[in-house]
Amino acid sequence: MAASPPVRTNWNPNKTHNEVERWICLYPAYINSKKTRQEGRRLPKENCVENPTYMEMRDVLSVANMHFVVENKQYCREKSRELQFRGRVRVQLRNADGTLYNNEFPTREAIMLHVASKIPQLKTRQNKPGGEGSGAAHHQQSQQQSGGTAGASGGGGGKKGKGKRR
């Protein structure tokens, strides 16, 4: 998107539907299959994705030619304050006159279903299970082997207490 993000102002009931404050908010927790309904999931589990991020949502919406803005906000029901759980996406649902911006997505749920169905097809998601999983398993095995040999050969009873932390 080459256009600059829209300017944010305080919310006012007189604002039109095409202003950013009237756009719908989507948090990754809404489509996270690992969350319960009480933790913020909005769709049935079979339609959700495992641990989506706002960046993946952004990628899917950009391909769908939707107007959206990414914001650095945290979902109020999210327990973790880590950066990977932050972020939300605001999406334009209607034009200034109240008509639908995109007829393929008449509701918030339609947009969430579309995003949840397209995230598993992203290249970043398709590379993760095979490449990262086997690499992590290999790394873990080599760590266990080296850890076992190091423990058997060493152990010369060093000074306990404060030392170099690695």
ZAMARGU-4260 file (C-alpha; in steps of 0.2 Angstrom, whole numbers, plus 5000, padded with zeros to 4 digits):
<rodrens>
0) 5000/5000/5000 | 5008/5016/4994 | 4995/5028/5002 | 4999/5035/5019 | 4989/5029/5034
5) 4973/5040/5038 | 4974/5053/5051 | 4967/5047/5068 | 4955/5059/5078 | 4944/5056/5093
10) 4928/5046/5090 | 4912/5056/5086 | 4895/5049/5082 | 4894/5060/5067 | 4909/5052/5059
15) 4905/5043/5042 | 4909/5025/5039 | 4924/5028/5029 | 4934/5036/5043 | 4946/5025/5053
20) 4937/5026/5069 | 4922/5018/5062 | 4931/5003/5054 | 4930/4986/5063 | 4943/4980/5074
25) 4950/4962/5072 | 4962/4955/5085 | 4972/4939/5081 | 4963/4931/5097 | 4946/4932/5087
30) 4952/4918/5075 | 4964/4908/5087 | 4960/4890/5089 | 4970/4889/5105 | 4959/4901/5114
35) 4942/4897/5122 | 4926/4908/5119 | 4930/4916/5136 | 4947/4920/5131 | 4941/4930/5116
40) 4938/4918/5101 | 4924/4923/5090 | 4923/4909/5077 | 4920/4890/5079 | 4936/4881/5082
45) 4935/4871/5065 | 4936/4888/5056 | 4950/4895/5066 | 4969/4895/5065 | 4982/4890/5077
50) 4991/4906/5084 | 4988/4919/5070 | 4998/4935/5071 | 4992/4953/5065 | 5006/4952/5052
55) 4997/4936/5044 | 4980/4945/5045 | 4988/4960/5036 | 4995/4949/5022 | 4979/4941/5019
60) 4969/4957/5019 | 4981/4966/5007 | 4979/4952/4994 | 4960/4954/4996 | 4961/4972/4992
65) 4953/4978/5008 | 4957/4995/5016 | 4965/4992/5033 | 4976/4999/5046 | 4988/4990/5058
70) 4988/4997/5076 | 5000/4993/5090 | 4986/4988/5103 | 4984/4974/5115 | 4968/4964/5116
75) 4961/4966/5134 | 4958/4948/5137 | 4976/4943/5132 | 4986/4938/5147 | 5003/4939/5139
80) 5011/4956/5137 | 5024/4950/5124 | 5026/4959/5107 | 5020/4943/5098 | 5003/4945/5105
85) 5001/4963/5102 | 4993/4971/5087 | 4976/4973/5079 | 4969/4977/5062 | 4956/4989/5058
90) 4946/4985/5042 | 4934/4996/5032 | 4918/4988/5031 | 4907/5002/5023 | 4908/5017/5012
95) 4904/5035/5018 | 4886/5032/5012 | 4884/5016/5022 | 4885/5004/5007 | 4897/4989/5008
100) 4915/4993/5003 | 4917/4975/4996 | 4902/4965/4992 | 4911/4949/4996 | 4913/4953/5014
105) 4896/4960/5021 | 4899/4957/5039 | 4913/4956/5052 | 4911/4937/5053 | 4914/4936/5034
110) 4930/4945/5035 | 4936/4934/5050 | 4931/4918/5041 | 4940/4924/5025 | 4956/4928/5035
115) 4956/4912/5045 | 4954/4902/5029 | 4968/4910/5020 | 4981/4911/5034 | 4986/4892/5033
120) 4989/4895/5014 | 5002/4908/5017 | 5020/4903/5012 | 5026/4907/5030 | 5014/4894/5037
125) 5017/4881/5024 | 5036/4881/5028 | 5034/4880/5047 | 5028/4862/5050 | 5041/4853/5040
130) 5056/4864/5040 | 5056/4871/5058 | 5049/4855/5066 | 5062/4843/5060 | 5076/4856/5063
135) 5070/4859/5081 | 5069/4840/5084 | 5087/4838/5077 | 5093/4852/5088 | 5085/4845/5103
140) 5093/4827/5100 | 5110/4835/5097 | 5108/4845/5113 | 5103/4829/5123 | 5118/4820/5117
145) 5130/4833/5120 | 5122/4837/5137 | 5124/4819/5142 | 5142/4817/5138 | 5147/4834/5146
150) 5138/4829/5162 | 5148/4812/5163 | 5165/4819/5160 | 5165/4835/5170 | 5158/4839/5187
155) 5174/4843/5196 | 5164/4851/5211 | 5166/4869/5208 | 5162/4884/5219 | 5143/4886/5221
160) 5134/4902/5221 | 5136/4917/5211 | 5146/4915/5195 | 5145/4919/5177 | 5128/4917/5170
165) 5126/4912/5152
</rodrens>
